[in-house]
């Protein structure tokens, strides 16, 4: 069996940089995600994690650096073209189409599916994806009727509608109660078991330790550590970044 470490990268980022005026939000960051791997992108608030995801997904254009997805250069490409290549994401602030039903929200994602699906396939696929994320029986519900947690599930179903090779999750587990967190962790793990590669921004340490093959830690826009979760979380530079105090005696 091919291991994540030896498989071809699905995402390769080199020297990625983006500034807003005098603030360099992402500063010469390198990052690789291999096929079938979950990589955690960690760091304190304001460290540049979400900006990095926005650059990868085409929401923002980088000032410099390269982004290669499945071997193709995508830096500066519009978001809709990147989505059609098989890169999907969720957002830190949940984004659903409140004026549409749950099934219609998922069908909006299916519009980017390649190859195009027949009408009957669209209905069946939307139904299946809602079941997949725990929204069975909610096809006709308006998205505006959903709880916060179910809105997250709906956004994930819409992302999966692209049949992505790489999924970017921006704090998808945030705000879940303990039982929901366990369900969410198992859902993400099952996506990996199906061969999906995932870049995961998260602050829930139990989830990071349980899910991530590797972690990359950012602080003030720079990458400060990389490695297995337990190693990275014990790194003195990482502890100092999170706690604001040095671990030196």
C-alpha positions in Angstrom: 0.0 0.0 0.0 1.3 3.5 -0.9 1.8 5.6 2.2 0.8 9.3 2.4 4.5 10.2 2.8 5.5 8.4 -0.4 2.5 9.3 -2.6 2.4 12.1 -5.1 1.5 15.5 -3.6 -2.0 16.7 -4.3 -1.1 20.2 -3.1 2.3 21.9 -3.2 2.7 25.4 -1.9 6.1 27.2 -2.2 7.0 30.7 -1.0 3.3 31.8 -0.7 3.1 35.4 0.3 0.2 37.9 0.6 0.3 41.3 2.2 -2.5 43.8 3.1 -0.8 47.2 3.1 2.0 46.9 5.6 0.8 43.7 7.1 2.3 40.5 5.7 -0.5 38.0 6.5 1.2 35.0 4.8 5.0 35.2 4.5 6.9 32.8 2.3 5.0 29.7 3.4 5.8 26.2 2.1 3.3 23.4 2.5 2.6 20.0 1.0 -0.4 17.7 1.2 0.0 14.2 -0.1 -2.8 12.1 -1.6 -5.0 10.6 1.1 -3.5 12.6 3.9 -5.0 14.9 6.5 -2.7 17.9 7.3 -3.5 20.2 10.1 -2.8 23.9 9.6 -2.5 25.3 13.1 -1.6 28.5 14.8 -3.0 31.2 17.1 -5.7 33.6 15.9 -4.4 36.0 13.3 -1.5 33.8 12.3 -2.6 33.7 8.6 -4.3 30.3 8.4 -7.5 31.4 6.8 -5.7 33.8 4.5 -3.6 30.8 3.3 -6.8 28.9 2.6 -8.2 31.9 0.7 -5.1 32.0 -1.5 -5.3 28.2 -2.2 -9.0 28.3 -3.1 -8.8 31.4 -5.2 -10.7 33.8 -3.0 -7.5 35.9 -2.8 -4.6 36.3 -5.2 -1.1 35.8 -3.9 1.6 38.5 -4.2 4.2 35.9 -4.9 4.8 32.2 -4.6 3.4 29.1 -6.3 0.4 26.8 -5.7 0.2 23.5 -7.6 -2.9 21.4 -7.3 -2.6 17.9 -8.8 0.4 19.1 -10.7 -1.2 22.2 -12.2 -0.3 25.7 -11.3 -3.4 27.4 -9.9 -2.1 30.6 -8.2 -4.2 33.6 -9.3 -6.8 31.4 -11.0 -10.4 32.4 -10.2 -12.2 30.4 -7.5 -14.8 28.8 -9.8 -12.1 27.3 -12.1 -10.2 25.9 -9.1 -13.4 24.4 -7.8 -14.0 22.7 -11.1 -10.5 21.1 -10.9 -11.7 19.3 -7.7 -10.7 21.6 -4.8 -13.6 22.3 -2.4 -13.8 24.2 0.9 -15.9 25.2 3.9 -15.6 28.6 5.5 -14.9 29.7 9.1 -18.1 31.7 9.0 -20.7 29.2 7.6 -22.1 30.1 4.2 -25.3 28.5 3.1 -28.0 29.8 0.7 -30.8 30.6 3.1 -33.4 31.3 0.4 -33.0 27.7 -0.9 -33.8 24.2 0.4 -31.1 21.9 1.6 -31.3 19.9 -1.6 -31.0 23.1 -3.7 -27.9 24.1 -1.7 -26.2 20.8 -2.6 -27.3 21.1 -6.2 -25.6 24.5 -6.4 -22.4 22.6 -5.6 -23.2 19.9 -8.2 -23.2 22.6 -10.9 -19.4 22.4 -10.6 -19.3 18.6 -10.9 -17.4 17.2 -13.8 -18.7 15.4 -15.8 -22.1 17.0 -15.7 -24.8 14.9 -14.2 -28.2 14.1 -15.7 -31.3 15.6 -13.9 -32.2 12.4 -12.2 -28.6 11.9 -11.1 -28.6 15.4 -9.6 -31.6 14.7 -7.4 -30.2 11.3 -6.3 -26.8 12.6 -5.6 -28.0 15.6 -3.6 -30.2 13.2 -1.5 -27.2 10.9 -0.9 -24.9 13.7 0.1 -27.4 15.0 2.6 -27.6 11.6 4.1 -23.8 11.3 4.1 -23.4 14.3 6.4 -26.3 13.5 8.8 -29.1 15.5 7.2 -31.3 12.6 6.1 -34.9 13.7 5.5 -34.0 17.4 5.3 -34.0 17.6 1.5 -37.0 20.0 1.4 -36.1 22.0 4.5 -35.2 25.6 3.9 -31.5 26.3 4.9 -32.8 29.2 7.0 -34.6 26.6 9.3 -31.4 24.8 10.2 -29.4 25.0 13.4 -25.8 26.2 13.3 -24.5 22.7 13.5 -26.8 21.5 10.6 -25.7 24.5 8.6 -22.2 23.3 8.9 -23.3 19.8 7.7 -25.1 21.4 4.8 -22.0 23.4 3.8 -19.9 20.2 3.9 -22.4 18.4 1.7 -22.2 21.2 -0.8 -18.4 21.0 -0.8 -18.6 17.2 -1.3 -20.9 17.8 -4.3 -17.8 18.8 -6.3 -16.4 15.3 -5.8 -13.2 16.9 -4.7 -9.7 15.5 -4.6 -8.8 18.0 -1.9 -11.0 19.5 0.8 -10.2 22.6 2.8 -11.9 22.7 6.2 -11.7 26.0 8.1 -12.6 25.3 11.7 -15.5 23.0 10.7 -15.5 21.3 14.1 -15.7 24.6 16.1 -18.8 25.0 18.2 -19.8 21.3 18.4 -20.8 19.8 21.7 -18.8 16.7 22.9 -21.1 14.1 21.2 -21.3 16.1 18.0 -17.5 16.5 18.0 -17.1 12.7 18.1 -19.5 12.4 15.1 -17.7 15.1 13.3 -14.3 13.5 13.8 -15.6 10.1 12.5 -17.2 11.8 9.5 -13.9 13.5 8.6 -12.0 10.3 9.1 -14.4 8.4 6.9 -13.8 10.9 4.1 -10.1 10.2 4.4 -10.8 6.5 4.3 -12.5 7.1 0.9 -9.3 8.6 -0.4 -10.0 12.3 0.1 -7.1 14.6 1.0 -7.8 17.2 3.6 -6.2 20.4 4.8 -7.7 21.1 8.2 -7.6 24.5 10.1 -8.6 23.6 13.6 -8.2 24.6 17.2 -9.8 21.5 18.8 -6.7 19.6 19.9 -8.5 16.3 20.4 -9.5 16.4 16.8 -6.0 17.4 15.6 -4.4 14.5 17.5 -7.1 12.1 16.3 -7.2 13.0 12.7 -4.0 14.6 11.4 -1.1 12.7 9.8 1.0 15.9 10.0 0.7 19.4 11.2 2.1 22.7 9.9 2.0 25.6 12.4 1.9 29.3 11.5 2.6 32.3 13.6 2.6 35.9 12.3 2.3 34.7 8.8 5.3 32.4 8.9 5.6 28.6 9.2 7.3 27.9 12.5 7.0 24.1 12.8 6.0 20.9 11.0 5.7 17.3 12.0 3.4 14.8 13.6 0.8 16.2 15.9 2.2 15.2 19.3 5.7 16.4 18.3 4.5 19.7 16.9 2.2 20.5 19.9 5.1 19.9 22.3 7.5 22.1 20.3 8.6 25.1 22.5 8.1 27.5 19.6 4.5 26.4 19.2 3.8 26.5 22.9 5.1 30.0 23.0 3.1 31.1 20.0 -0.1 29.8 21.5 0.5 30.9 25.1 2.7 33.9 24.6 5.3 32.7 27.0 8.6 31.0 26.5 9.0 27.4 27.8 12.8 28.0 28.4 13.8 27.6 32.0 
